[in-house]
Amino acid sequence: MAQRADRVVIVRGVPKIVRFSGWERFGHLVHILSFLILALTGLFLYMPSLAAFTIGEAGELSRLIHRVAAVVFMVNPVIYLFFDTSRFTGSLKRIFSWTEEDTKWISSGGFKSYWTGRKKGLPPSEKFTPGQKINSMIQIIAFFVFAITGLVMWFGKEAVGLGLFQTMVVLHDLAMLFAVGFFLIHFFMGVINPVTKVGAFSIVDGLMNVEDAREEHGLWFDKEVKNKELIGG
Ligand code: HEM
Protein backbone atom coordinates (compact mmCIF):
# COMPACT_ATOMS: atom_id res chain seq x y z
CA MET A 1 0.00 0.00 0.00
CA ALA A 2 3.08 2.19 0.23
CA GLN A 3 3.21 3.58 -3.31
CA ARG A 4 2.46 7.32 -3.23
CA ALA A 5 -0.16 8.28 -5.80
CA ASP A 6 0.04 11.13 -8.36
CA ARG A 7 3.80 10.74 -8.59
CA VAL A 8 6.39 9.74 -11.13
CA VAL A 9 8.19 6.50 -10.28
CA ILE A 10 10.85 4.63 -12.15
CA VAL A 11 9.97 0.95 -12.61
CA ARG A 12 12.82 -1.17 -14.00
CA GLY A 13 14.28 1.92 -15.65
CA VAL A 14 10.95 3.02 -17.19
CA PRO A 15 9.21 6.18 -15.88
CA LYS A 16 5.56 5.62 -14.92
CA ILE A 17 2.87 7.62 -13.14
CA VAL A 18 1.18 6.21 -10.06
CA ARG A 19 -2.50 6.77 -10.80
CA PHE A 20 -4.13 4.89 -7.90
CA SER A 21 -3.09 4.34 -4.29
CA GLY A 22 -2.95 0.86 -2.73
CA TRP A 23 -6.22 1.43 -0.82
CA GLU A 24 -7.97 2.58 -4.00
CA ARG A 25 -6.89 -0.57 -5.83
CA PHE A 26 -7.77 -2.83 -2.91
CA GLY A 27 -11.19 -1.14 -2.58
CA HIS A 28 -11.86 -1.56 -6.31
CA LEU A 29 -10.96 -5.26 -6.18
CA VAL A 30 -13.18 -5.98 -3.16
CA HIS A 31 -15.97 -3.96 -4.80
CA ILE A 32 -15.80 -6.00 -8.01
CA LEU A 33 -15.71 -9.36 -6.22
CA SER A 34 -18.58 -8.57 -3.86
CA PHE A 35 -20.58 -6.96 -6.71
CA LEU A 36 -20.23 -10.06 -8.91
CA ILE A 37 -21.29 -12.38 -6.08
CA LEU A 38 -24.28 -10.12 -5.35
CA ALA A 39 -25.23 -9.93 -9.01
CA LEU A 40 -25.07 -13.73 -9.41
CA THR A 41 -26.98 -14.60 -6.23
CA GLY A 42 -29.45 -11.74 -6.96
CA LEU A 43 -30.07 -13.14 -10.44
CA PHE A 44 -31.19 -16.45 -8.91
CA LEU A 45 -34.03 -14.55 -7.25
CA TYR A 46 -34.70 -12.30 -10.22
CA MET A 47 -34.90 -14.80 -13.06
CA PRO A 48 -37.69 -17.38 -12.99
CA SER A 49 -35.51 -19.77 -15.02
CA LEU A 50 -33.02 -19.87 -12.12
CA ALA A 51 -35.70 -20.43 -9.49
CA ALA A 52 -34.18 -23.83 -8.62
CA PHE A 53 -31.42 -21.97 -6.74
CA THR A 54 -33.95 -20.17 -4.54
CA ILE A 55 -35.72 -23.11 -2.94
CA GLY A 56 -34.69 -25.50 -0.19
CA GLU A 57 -31.09 -25.64 0.98
CA ALA A 58 -29.76 -24.08 -2.25
CA GLY A 59 -32.08 -21.10 -1.68
CA GLU A 60 -30.97 -20.69 1.92
CA LEU A 61 -27.33 -20.83 0.89
CA SER A 62 -27.68 -18.31 -1.96
CA ARG A 63 -29.61 -15.91 0.32
CA LEU A 64 -26.92 -16.26 3.00
CA ILE A 65 -24.16 -15.62 0.44
CA HIS A 66 -26.08 -12.56 -0.84
CA ARG A 67 -26.24 -11.14 2.69
CA VAL A 68 -22.58 -11.84 3.52
CA ALA A 69 -21.45 -10.27 0.22
CA ALA A 70 -23.77 -7.31 0.92
CA VAL A 71 -22.00 -6.65 4.23
CA VAL A 72 -18.59 -6.77 2.50
CA PHE A 73 -19.95 -4.51 -0.28
CA MET A 74 -21.20 -1.91 2.24
CA VAL A 75 -18.24 -2.02 4.65
CA ASN A 76 -15.64 -1.81 1.85
CA PRO A 77 -16.02 1.97 1.15
CA VAL A 78 -16.00 2.67 4.90
CA ILE A 79 -12.60 0.95 5.15
CA TYR A 80 -11.32 2.93 2.17
CA LEU A 81 -12.66 6.16 3.72
CA PHE A 82 -11.02 5.35 7.05
CA PHE A 83 -7.56 4.44 5.73
CA ASP A 84 -7.29 6.85 2.80
CA THR A 85 -9.66 9.68 3.68
CA SER A 86 -8.27 12.42 1.48
CA ARG A 87 -8.19 10.29 -1.67
CA PHE A 88 -11.67 8.92 -1.00
CA THR A 89 -13.20 12.40 -0.58
CA GLY A 90 -11.00 13.76 -3.40
CA SER A 91 -12.26 11.12 -5.84
CA LEU A 92 -15.89 11.73 -4.84
CA LYS A 93 -15.40 15.45 -5.50
CA ARG A 94 -13.79 14.78 -8.89
CA ILE A 95 -16.56 12.39 -9.93
CA PHE A 96 -19.41 14.71 -9.00
CA SER A 97 -17.91 17.95 -10.31
CA TRP A 98 -18.93 18.29 -13.92
CA THR A 99 -16.83 20.89 -15.76
CA GLU A 100 -17.13 22.89 -18.99
CA GLU A 101 -14.29 20.74 -20.36
CA ASP A 102 -16.41 17.63 -19.77
CA THR A 103 -19.33 19.06 -21.76
CA LYS A 104 -16.92 20.17 -24.48
CA TRP A 105 -15.36 16.67 -24.53
CA ILE A 106 -18.79 15.16 -25.27
CA SER A 107 -19.77 17.75 -27.89
CA SER A 108 -16.39 17.31 -29.64
CA GLY A 109 -17.08 13.58 -30.14
CA GLY A 110 -15.60 12.08 -26.95
CA PHE A 111 -17.99 9.13 -26.95
CA LYS A 112 -17.50 8.62 -30.67
CA SER A 113 -13.76 8.23 -30.02
CA TYR A 114 -14.61 5.03 -28.09
CA TRP A 115 -14.99 3.19 -31.39
CA THR A 116 -13.22 5.44 -33.92
CA GLY A 117 -10.12 5.92 -31.76
CA ARG A 118 -9.93 9.52 -33.04
CA LYS A 119 -8.96 11.68 -30.07
CA LYS A 120 -7.70 14.70 -32.01
CA GLY A 121 -9.55 17.88 -31.02
CA LEU A 122 -10.83 16.49 -27.71
CA PRO A 123 -10.15 18.76 -24.75
CA PRO A 124 -7.80 17.18 -22.16
CA SER A 125 -9.44 15.27 -19.29
CA GLU A 126 -8.92 15.31 -15.56
CA LYS A 127 -8.06 12.22 -13.55
CA PHE A 128 -11.38 10.71 -14.69
CA THR A 129 -12.67 11.17 -18.22
CA PRO A 130 -16.33 12.26 -18.58
CA GLY A 131 -17.30 8.66 -19.44
CA GLN A 132 -15.58 7.36 -16.32
CA LYS A 133 -17.33 10.04 -14.26
CA ILE A 134 -20.76 9.05 -15.59
CA ASN A 135 -20.13 5.37 -14.87
CA SER A 136 -18.92 6.17 -11.34
CA MET A 137 -21.92 8.43 -10.64
CA ILE A 138 -24.34 5.67 -11.70
CA GLN A 139 -22.54 3.06 -9.58
CA ILE A 140 -22.41 5.32 -6.52
CA ILE A 141 -26.11 6.20 -6.76
CA ALA A 142 -26.93 2.51 -7.32
CA PHE A 143 -24.82 1.65 -4.24
CA PHE A 144 -27.07 3.77 -2.00
CA VAL A 145 -30.24 2.41 -3.62
CA PHE A 146 -28.98 -1.17 -3.07
CA ALA A 147 -28.03 -0.49 0.53
CA ILE A 148 -31.26 1.28 1.56
CA THR A 149 -33.66 -1.06 -0.26
CA GLY A 150 -31.62 -4.17 0.64
CA LEU A 151 -31.55 -3.32 4.35
CA VAL A 152 -35.31 -2.68 4.35
CA MET A 153 -35.89 -6.05 2.62
CA TRP A 154 -33.56 -7.72 5.09
CA PHE A 155 -34.65 -6.21 8.39
CA GLY A 156 -37.84 -4.25 7.71
CA LYS A 157 -40.18 -6.91 6.38
CA GLU A 158 -42.35 -6.83 9.50
CA ALA A 159 -42.09 -3.08 10.05
CA VAL A 160 -43.03 -1.71 6.61
CA GLY A 161 -46.31 -2.28 4.78
CA LEU A 162 -46.59 -4.60 1.79
CA GLY A 163 -46.69 -1.67 -0.68
CA LEU A 164 -43.45 -0.14 0.59
CA PHE A 165 -41.79 -3.55 0.73
CA GLN A 166 -42.71 -4.23 -2.89
CA THR A 167 -41.46 -0.76 -3.88
CA MET A 168 -38.11 -1.65 -2.28
CA VAL A 169 -37.93 -4.88 -4.31
CA VAL A 170 -38.69 -3.01 -7.55
CA LEU A 171 -36.09 -0.28 -6.78
CA HIS A 172 -33.52 -2.97 -5.88
CA ASP A 173 -34.20 -4.65 -9.25
CA LEU A 174 -33.96 -1.34 -11.13
CA ALA A 175 -30.63 -0.57 -9.44
CA MET A 176 -29.46 -4.03 -10.48
CA LEU A 177 -30.39 -3.44 -14.14
CA PHE A 178 -28.54 -0.08 -14.23
CA ALA A 179 -25.53 -1.25 -12.22
CA VAL A 180 -25.05 -4.50 -14.16
CA GLY A 181 -25.60 -2.69 -17.49
CA PHE A 182 -22.99 -0.06 -16.73
CA PHE A 183 -20.68 -2.69 -15.23
CA LEU A 184 -20.77 -4.60 -18.55
CA ILE A 185 -19.96 -1.41 -20.50
CA HIS A 186 -17.18 -0.58 -18.00
CA PHE A 187 -15.76 -4.10 -18.35
CA PHE A 188 -15.87 -3.91 -22.15
CA MET A 189 -14.10 -0.52 -22.15
CA GLY A 190 -11.46 -1.51 -19.61
CA VAL A 191 -10.66 -5.06 -20.65
CA ILE A 192 -11.79 -5.71 -24.24
CA ASN A 193 -12.02 -2.59 -26.43
CA PRO A 194 -8.45 -1.90 -27.66
CA VAL A 195 -9.26 1.81 -28.16
CA THR A 196 -10.34 2.43 -24.57
CA LYS A 197 -8.44 -0.08 -22.48
CA VAL A 198 -5.37 2.19 -22.48
CA GLY A 199 -4.12 2.51 -18.91
CA ALA A 200 -6.99 0.45 -17.46
CA PHE A 201 -4.47 -1.93 -15.84
CA SER A 202 -3.52 0.99 -13.57
CA ILE A 203 -6.42 -0.03 -11.30
CA VAL A 204 -4.55 -3.34 -10.79
CA ASP A 205 -0.90 -2.30 -10.43
CA GLY A 206 -1.46 1.44 -9.92
CA LEU A 207 0.83 2.40 -12.80
CA MET A 208 0.25 4.27 -16.06
CA ASN A 209 2.65 4.99 -18.91
CA VAL A 210 3.71 8.64 -19.08
CA GLU A 211 2.45 9.10 -22.69
CA ASP A 212 -0.93 7.52 -21.84
CA ALA A 213 -1.32 9.72 -18.77
CA ARG A 214 -0.52 12.79 -20.91
CA GLU A 215 -2.95 11.79 -23.65
CA GLU A 216 -5.85 10.45 -21.58
CA HIS A 217 -5.69 12.67 -18.51
CA GLY A 218 -3.81 15.78 -19.63
CA LEU A 219 -5.31 18.14 -17.03
CA TRP A 220 -4.51 15.77 -14.19
CA PHE A 221 -1.00 15.19 -15.54
CA ASP A 222 -0.31 18.94 -15.81
CA LYS A 223 -1.91 20.04 -12.54
CA GLU A 224 -1.56 17.20 -10.09
CA VAL A 225 1.27 14.84 -10.98
CA LYS A 226 4.21 15.70 -8.76
CA ASN A 227 7.97 15.34 -9.17
CA LYS A 228 7.77 15.62 -12.98
CA GLU A 229 11.40 16.72 -12.90
CA LEU A 230 12.20 12.97 -13.03
CA ILE A 231 10.90 12.96 -16.60
CA GLY A 232 12.23 16.36 -17.52
CA GLY A 233 9.30 18.53 -16.26
C1 HEM B 1 -25.92 -3.03 -0.70
C2 HEM B 1 -25.99 -4.25 -0.47
C3 HEM B 1 -27.17 -5.16 -0.70
C4 HEM B 1 -28.05 -5.62 0.22
C5 HEM B 1 -28.08 -5.27 1.70
C6 HEM B 1 -28.94 -6.53 -0.45
C7 HEM B 1 -29.97 -7.25 0.15
C8 HEM B 1 -30.88 -8.02 -0.49
C9 HEM B 1 -31.95 -8.75 0.13
C10 HEM B 1 -32.18 -8.82 1.64
C11 HEM B 1 -32.66 -9.38 -0.82
C12 HEM B 1 -33.86 -10.28 -0.63
C13 HEM B 1 -33.36 -11.68 -0.70
C14 HEM B 1 -34.41 -12.67 -0.27
O1 HEM B 1 -35.42 -12.84 -0.97
O2 HEM B 1 -34.19 -13.29 0.76
C15 HEM B 1 -32.05 -9.04 -2.09
C16 HEM B 1 -32.50 -9.46 -3.33
C17 HEM B 1 -31.88 -9.15 -4.52
N1 HEM B 1 -30.69 -8.50 -4.69
FE1 HEM B 1 -29.65 -7.56 -3.24
N2 HEM B 1 -28.61 -6.60 -1.78
C18 HEM B 1 -27.51 -5.77 -1.98
C19 HEM B 1 -26.83 -5.56 -3.16
C20 HEM B 1 -27.20 -6.10 -4.36
C21 HEM B 1 -26.46 -5.93 -5.61
C22 HEM B 1 -25.15 -5.14 -5.74
C23 HEM B 1 -27.16 -6.58 -6.58
C24 HEM B 1 -26.86 -6.75 -8.04
C25 HEM B 1 -25.85 -6.23 -8.68
C26 HEM B 1 -28.32 -7.15 -5.96
C27 HEM B 1 -29.30 -7.86 -6.62
C28 HEM B 1 -30.42 -8.40 -6.03
C29 HEM B 1 -31.51 -9.00 -6.78
C30 HEM B 1 -31.63 -9.08 -8.31
C31 HEM B 1 -32.43 -9.46 -5.83
C32 HEM B 1 -33.76 -10.18 -6.12
C33 HEM B 1 -34.87 -9.17 -5.98
C34 HEM B 1 -36.18 -9.79 -6.43
O3 HEM B 1 -36.67 -10.67 -5.73
O4 HEM B 1 -36.69 -9.36 -7.50
N3 HEM B 1 -28.31 -6.86 -4.61
N4 HEM B 1 -30.96 -8.21 -1.86
Residues whose N, C-alpha, C, O or C-beta is under 5 A from the ligand:
A	BS01	HEM	F35 L38 A39 G42 L43 L45 Y46 R63 A70 F73 F143 F146 A147 G150 L151 M153 W154 V169 D173 M176
